[in-house]
Amino acid sequence: MVARTPIQLPPLERRERILEQYYKNLETMDYIDAHVIYEHNMHKLYVAYNPWLAKTPDGRPRRTRTRKDFMPKTDKFGTPLHLLKMTDQEFEEYVNNS
């Protein structure tokens, strides 16, 4: 197992500024958008102090979540939403190729 450098915490003042901005954003936008912006800004701040956080173990860049990650993936019956958006022909091809 590879030993990593312990996480360096960014200054509290900078973290608090990002949190204050999050609360300001809640006044003008919905909570999902505000959370996505907050998470992205905190990720950038932590990567500035801990560059190894920017990459996954296999070397690919780590991504932060987007609004799309919070959207439902299935309907209330469990059917994947991408199937509901298919035309009849696309659905038949999907079913026959599976």
Secondary structure, 3 states (H helix, E strand, C coil): CCCCCCCCCCCHHHHHHHHHHHHHHHHHCCHHHHHHHHHHHHHHHHHHHCHHHHECCCCCECCCCCHHHHCCCECCCCCEHHHHCCCHHHHHHHHHHC
